[in-house]
Amino acid sequence: MKVLGAVLFVIVAAGETLHAQQPESLDKLAGDFWTWRARYAPFNGDDVPRMERPGGMRDWSRAKIDNHRSELAEFESRWKKIDINGWPVPKQVDYSLIGSALSRVRWELDINPRWKRDPNFYIEQTLTALVEALTVPAPYDESRSREILTRIENIPSILRQGAENLDNPPAPFATVSVQNLDGIRERLREMATALVRSTTLKQQELNGAIERAADALEKFRGQLQEKLPTLPQQTALGRDAYVFFLRNVALMSFTPEELLAMGGQEWNRAVAFEVYEKNRNKNVSPLKIADKIDNWIADAAAKESQIRDFLKKREILTVPDWVRHYTLRPTPEYLRSLGFSETDDFTSPSRSKENCIRYVPEPSASLGYFWRATAMDPRPICVHEGIPGHYFQLCLSWRHEDLIRRHYYDSGANEGIGFYAEEMMLQAGLFDDSPHTREIIYNFMRLRALRVEVDVKLALGHFSLEQAAKYLHEKVPMDEQTARQEAIAFSTGPGQAITYQIGKLQIMKFLAEARMQQGDKFNLRTFHDFVWKNGNVPISLQRWEYLGDATEVPK
C-alpha cells in the first residue's frame, strides 16, 4: 500500500507539473485583463469607450499608479509568453487586440501620462465620472444613488492626489481647467437641488458631500491659477509618442505625413462636393430649426424608424428586431448644470433592453455647430450615433460570440464606422428628399478632414491650442465655443481626432478590395454585417481576417 501511495503521489505531482507548464490561454489573460481594466481605467469625456465598472472609491495616488505599472508589466509578460505560431487568423487577430489594449494602458501611464501633465485629467476623474453616472436615466435606485454619492465624496481625495501628481503641466491645459471650473460651486448646488428628488438620498447628506466637493474643486482651481505664470507653454507630445500610439494602440501603419496627405485630399473633396451641392440648391428653401423640443423628439423618432426601414429595403445592413431605439430626450436640469461629458447614454451590455438616449437642449437659433444641424434634421446624428452608427454597432459587438471582441480598443473602427455611415447613407439615397441636409453631410466631411490636420499638428507641435481652435473656427466654419472644445480635446488626447476620417478611408479601401476579390459574389449587406459586428476591431485587423491580407497591420 505504501508503494502504491508513493506511485500515485508521483503521478499526481507529475500531472500538476505538466499542468503548470501548459501555455496560458489567451481567453484567460483577456478575462483577467478586462476585469482589471474595468476597475482602474480612467474616465474620459468620450462616450464610445464607456464601460460597466464596479462601484466604489477610486485612487490616483502615486503609490497606486506604481501598482498599476507593476500589474501592467505582469500582463505584458503573460501576453508575450503566449506562442501564437500556427494559430488561425481570427485567433491571431484576438492576440493583436489584447496587445492593443495593453499598449493603451502603457500609453496612459507613461507615453501620454495625463495624470501628471494635464489638470483636466482630474476633472474627468471627478466631474466627468459623476456626469457619466447621471447619463443613465433617472430615477436612481438605492444602489445607483449610493454610487452617485460615492463619486461626489471621492472628489476631494482625487483632487489632493492630482495636486501632488501634476508635474509642471502646460499652461494652456491649466488655463482650460481654470475656465472649466469657473462657478463650480453654484453649478454643483444647482445639480444637487435638481437631482435629489430622483434619488434615494437625503438632501442633507447630498448637500454636505456637494459642499466638500466644491471646496476641493475651488482649491484645485486656485492652485492652478497661482502656478499659471510659471508653467511652460509647450503642449505637444512629439513625433515618437504619436507614432507609438498609431502603431501600437490604433494599429495603423501610416506615418504622420501620410495622415496629413490623406486628410488634405479629403478636405479638397469635401469642399468641392459642398460647393456643388450648394450651387444645386441655391433656389431651395433653407431648413428650419425645430420650433419645440417635443416636435424635435417626435421627428427624430419617426426618422429613426424610417432609417431602419431604409437599411432593410435597400439590403444595406441587417438590423435585428431585438435592437432597441435611438431616442432624443430633454436634458435634465442636473445634467445641464454640469456638462463635462457627452450627454448621451448608449446603454451597456447589461442594459441592452433599454433605449439609447441622446439628451438635447431646447431648440434655438443660438445652438452650437452640431446641435444646430441636429435641430434642423436629426437624421445625420442618428446615422452617426444611433442606427446604423455607434449605438447599433456597440449592441452588435456586445453580443459577439468572441468575448475578446466585445470590448472597446480604439476609436478608429468605431468612429470610422460612424463617419463612413454618413456618406454611405448619403450615396444610398437617404437624404434625397432634403437637399440642405446633404449640405450638412458635406460640411461634416470638411470638419472630419480638418480634424486629421489639427490632431497631427497639435501632437507634433506645429499648432498651439489657440491656433487649432482658430483654424477650426474659420475653415469648417463652426462657432468659436465648439471649435475651442474640439481643440482642447485633441490637444490633451492625441490620436482620437484622426479616427473619423482615417477609419472611414480604411473601410472604403477595405470594401473596394473585398469587391475586387469576390467579384460578382460580393454582397454589400454581408460585408457591412461583418464590419459592424466586429466594430471594436481595428480595420487593419478586420481586413486581415476578411481578405487574408496582413500588409496593413503594423509589424
N, C-alpha and C positions, 0 to 999 in steps of 0.2 A: 504493500500500500504506500509505503514511503517512496519507493521508486516511481510508482505511478504518479503520485503527487508531484514529485520533482519534475517528471516529464511534462505534466500538464502546466506546471509553472513556467517551464522553458517555452512551451508552445504559446502560452498567453503572452509572456514577455516579448517573444519574437513578433507576435501579431501586433502588439502595441507599438513596437519599434517600426515595423513596416508602415503602420497607420500614420505614425508621426512623420515618416519620410514621404508620404504621399503629397504631391503638389497641391497647393491650396486652390480651391475653385474660385473662379472669377466672381461667380454669384455670391459667394460668402463674403469676399472682400467688398463687393459693391454694397451688399446689405449692411455690413458694418460701417462702411464709409457714410452711406446716406443717413443712417441713424445718427451718427456723429454730426454730420453736416446740418441736419435739421435742428440740432440743439445749439450749434455755435455759429452758423452762418450769419454774417452781418445783415441788417436790414438795409434796403436802399429804396429810392423813390420810384423805381421801375415797377410795373405791375406784372409783367410776364414771369419774372423769376420768383414770385411769391411761393411759399411752400407752407405746408402744415407743420407747425412746430409744437413741441411740448411747452407747457406754460412755465412760469417761474421767473425768478430774478436772473439777470444776465450780468456778466462780469467782463470788463475790458481793462483790467489791471495789467501791468507789465508781467507779473507772475503768470497770469492766466494766458496771456499771449505767448509767453515762453512755453507753456504747456501745450498750446496749440501747435507750435513749431515741432515739438518732440513727437506729438501724436501724428502730425502730417508726415514727418520723416519715417515713422513706422509704417504708415500706409504706403508711402512711396517705395519703401524697401519690399513690402509684400507684393506690390504690383510688379516691380522689376524682376522678382524671382519667378513669376509665372512664365512658363515656357509655352509660347503660342505656336511653335513650329507644327505644321500640319493641320492647324485649325481651319475650319471652313471660314469663308469671308465674313459671314454675319457675326461669328464669334470674335473674329479679329476686329471688326467694327466696334463691338462692345468693349473690347480691350482698349481701343483707342479712346472711346468715350470716357472710361474711368481715368485714363491718362489726362484727358482734357479737364475733368473735374478736379483732379489733384493739382494740376497746373494753375487752375483758377485760384485755389486756396494759396498756393505759393505766390501768385500774383498779388493777392490781397495782403498777405503778410509781409512780403519782402520786396517785390518789384514795384508795385504801386501802393506803398503802405499808407493808405489814407488815415489810418489810426494814429499816425504820428506826424502827418503833414497837412491834414485838412480838417479844420474845425467843423465843417459841415457834416463830416462823418458822425460826429456825436449828436448832431441834431437828428440825423437819420436813426441812430440807435435809441433815441428818446422819443421825439415827437413823431417821426415817421412811423416808428413801431406802434405808437398809440393810434395814429390815424389808420394804419393797416387793420388794427383790431376793430375800428369803428366803421370800416367799409363793409364789413359783414352786416347785413340789415338787422335793425332792431325789431322787436325788443330782445334784450340780453338776459339769458337765464342766470342762475347763481354762478355757474362755472365761468361763463364769459364775463359776467360783471366783475368777478374776482380777478380775472386775468387783466381786464382793463385797469382796475385799481392797482394791480401789481406793476403794470407798466408805468403808471404815473409815479408810484412810490419808488421805482427803480431810477428815476431821472436824477436825483441828487448824487447818488453814488457813481453813476456812469459819467456824469459831468466832472466830478472830482478826479476820476481816473483819466478822463480826457485832458484835463488841465495839466496833469502830471506827464501824460504821454506826448503831448504835442511838442515837437522839436522845431522851433523856428518856422512855423507854417508860412507859406507865401502870403503876402499882404492882400492880394486880390481874393484869396479864399477866405481870409479872416474878415475882410470887408463885407463879403456876401453874407457871412454868418451873422455879423453885427446887424446888417439890414434885415435879415430873416427873423431876427429875434426882437425887432422893434415892436413895442407894445404887447409883449408876450403875456404879461400878467393879465391884462384885461381880456385878451383873446382866450386864455385858459379859463378865466372866470365865466365868460360867455358860453364857452363849451360846456362847462360843468352845469350851469343853470339849465341849458337845453337838454343835457344828457341824462340827468339823474332820474327823470321820470321813466326812462326807457331801460333802467337797470334795477337790480335788487339792492343797490347801495343806499346807505343813509346819506342825506345831504351833508351832515356834519363830517362824516369820515371822508367823503369825496372832496369837500371844500378844504379840509385840513391837508390832504395829500396835494391838492392843487396849489395851495399857498407855499408849501415846502418846495414843490417843483418850480414854481415861479421864482422863489428866492434863488434857487440854484441856477436857473437859466439867466436871470438878470446878473448874477455874479459872474457867470461864464462870459456873458456879453461884455461886462465891464472889464474883465481881464484882457479880452481880445482888443478892446478899444485902447486900453493903456499900452499894449505892446505894438500897436499898428505902426507907429513912426519908425520902429527899429526892424521891422520884418522885411525879408527880401521880396523882390518883385517877381522873380522867375517862377513860373508855374509848370513849365514843360518837363515831362519825364525824360525825354530824349529818345533817339532812334533805337538804341539797343533794347530798351524796355518795351517800346512799341512793337518791335519785331518779335520779341518773346511772346507777347500777347497774341499776335497774329498766328504764329506758327504753333504754339503750344496750347493755347486756350481756344481760339476761334478755329484752329485747324485750317487756316487759309495759307496758301503758298505764295501769295502776292507780296511784292515789296511795297513800301510806302509810295514810291514813284509810280508804280503800276496802278495803285489805288487812285492816285491823283488823276492819271490819264483816263481811267475808267469813269470817274466822276465827272471830269471835264467833258468827255464825249456825251455822256447822258444829259449834262446841263444844256449843251447845244441842242440836242434832240428835243428836250422838254420845252425849251424856249420857242423853237421853231414850231412845234405842234400847237403850243398855246397861241401863237400868232395866227396860225392857220385857222384855229377854232374860233378865235375872237373875230377874225375877218368874216368868217362864215356866219357868225351870229350877231353881226352889228345891228341888224334890224329886229332882233328878237327881244322881247320884253325881259328885263332882268328878273332874277329870282328874288323872292321876298322872304324876309326873316319871319319865322313863326310868330303869330301875334300873341298867343298864350301858351304857357307851358303844357297845359292839358292837351291842346291841339298838337303840339310838338311830339308829345309822348304817344298819342294815338296814331299820328302819321308814321312815326318810327316803327310801331308795332305792325301796322299794315304793310309797310315796305319790307320789313324783315320777313314776313310771310311770303311776299312776292319774290324775294331773293331766293328763298328755299325752293319755291316752285320753279323758278328760272333755272337753277342749278340742275334740278331733276329733269325738266323737259328738254333742256339743251344737252343732257348727258355730259355735264362738265365735272361733277363731283357727287359722290354718294353721300347723302345726308340721312343717317339713321333716324327713325322716329323717336328713339329714346333721348336724342339731344334736345335739351330744353332751349329756352329762347334768350336772345339778347334784347334787353329792355332798357328803356330810359326811366329815370325816376328823379323827382325833385331832390336837390341836395339838402340833407337835414342841417339844421342850424348848427349842431355841434361839429359837423364836418366843415361847414362854410367858415366857421370861426378860425380854423387852424390852417388848412392847406397842407403843405409839406409832403404831398404824395399824389399819385394818380388816384382820382376819386372814382374808382370802379371796383367791381368785385367779379372776377372771373369764376367764382366758386372754387372748388378744390376736389380732390379725389373722393373724399367722404361726403361731399355735398353736391354730387353730380345730379341729383334730382331737383335742384333749385335753379331758378332762372339766373342768368348773368345780369348784372346791374351796372349801368353807367349813370352816375349821378350828374345831373345837368343844372346849370344856373337858370335864372329867369331870362327869357329871350329879350334882347335889347340891341340897339344899334351900336352899343359900346363894347360888345363882346370881342374877345381876342380872336386870333387867327383861326384856330381850329373850331372853337365854339361857334363862330360866325358862319363858317361853312356848314357845320352840322345843323344849325338852326334854319338854314336855307334848304338843305336836303340831307336827311340823316343817313342816306344810303352809303356815301363814301366811308363814314366812320364805321358803319355796320359791316361793310365789306372788309375793312382792315382789322377791326377789333372783334366783331361778333361772328357772323356767318357770311362768308366762309373763312373769316380771319382767326384771330388769336383764340377766342373762346372755343370755337369749334375744333381748332387744331389741338388745343390742350385737352379737351374732352376725349378726343380720339386717342391721344398719346397716353392719357391716364389709364386707358383700358388696354394698352398694348400687352400682348401675352409675354413679351420680354420685359421683365421688371426693370432692367437697366435703362431701357428707353423711355420710361415713364417720367424721368426727371429732366429738369432744365440744365443745359450745359452752356450754351452761348446763344446770344440773340440772332446770330447770323441766319439760322434756319427759321426761327420763329418770326422775326421781323421781316426777313426776306419773303416769307410766305405771305405775310400781311400786305406788304407793298406789291408783291407780284399779283396778288388777288385784285388789287385796284385796277391795274391796267388790263389784266386778263379779262375782267368783267366788262371793262370799257370796250375792248375789242370784240367781246362776245355779244355786245348789243344791249347791256343792261341800262345804259344811260342814253339810249337813242331818243327817248321821249323828253329829254331835258338838256338842251344844248349848253346852257350855262353850267350845269353840273359837270359836263365834260371839261369845261374850262377849269373847274375846281380840281379835277383829277390831274390835269396837266400842270397846274400850279403846285400841287402836292409833289409832282415829279421834280419840279425845279428845286423845291426845298430839300428833298431827299438826296438829289445830286450834289447840292451845295454842302450838305452835312458831311459828305466824304471829305471835301476840301478843308472844311473847318476842323473836323476831327484830326486829320493828319497834321495840319499846320499848327494846331494847338499842341499836339503831342511832341512835335519836332521843334517847337519854339519859334515858328515863323509867324504866328499870330499871338497877340495878347488876348486876354479875355474880352477886353473892351473892343478891340479891333474885330474879333469874331462876332460879337453882338451887333456891331455897326454893319458889318458885311452882310449878315443875315437880314437885318432890318431893311437894307437898301436893295438887295439883289433878289429876294424872294418875290415881292416885298412882304414884310409882316410887321405887326405892331412891335414897338420897342420892348415892351414888357415880355412878350413871348420870345422875342429874339434873345433877350438877355438870359431868360430862364434856360433856353436851349444852350447858349454858350457856356453857362455855368456848369450844366450837366456834362457837356462834352469835355470841358477842361478838367473836371475832377474825376471823370470816369472814361479815360481814353479807350477807344475801340468799340464803343456801343453805337455811336452815331453812323458808322460806316455800314452797319448791319443791314439797314433797309435796302440801300442801293446795291451793295455788293452781293448780298444774299439773293436779291431779285435777279441780278445778272447771272449768278451761278445757276439759278433754277432755269432760266431761259436757255442757257447753254446746254444744260443737262437735258432739257426737253428736246432741243434740236438734235442732240446726239442720239437720244433714245429713238426719235422718229427715223433718223437715217439708219440706225442699226436694225430696227424692226420692220422698216418699210411699211407695206400695206397692213401689216398685223398690228401696227401701233394703235393704241386706243387711249384717247386723251383722258377719259374718266379713270381708267385703270392706272395711268401714270399719276394723275393727281391723287388718287386714293392712296398710293404708296407714299408720295411726298408728304401728304397731310398726316397720315398715320405715324410716320417717322419724323414728325415735325420738330422733335427735340434733337435730332441727329444732324450735325453739320453737313452741308450739301456735298462737300468733298467726299464724305464717308457714304452718303446715300448713293452718290454716283458710282463709287467703287462697288457697292453691293449690287446695284441695279444693272450696271453696264459691264462689271468685271474689269474696270479700269481704275487703277490706283494712282495715276500720274498726278492728280491734283491734291493728293494727300501729302502734307509736308513730311519729309524724311527726318 
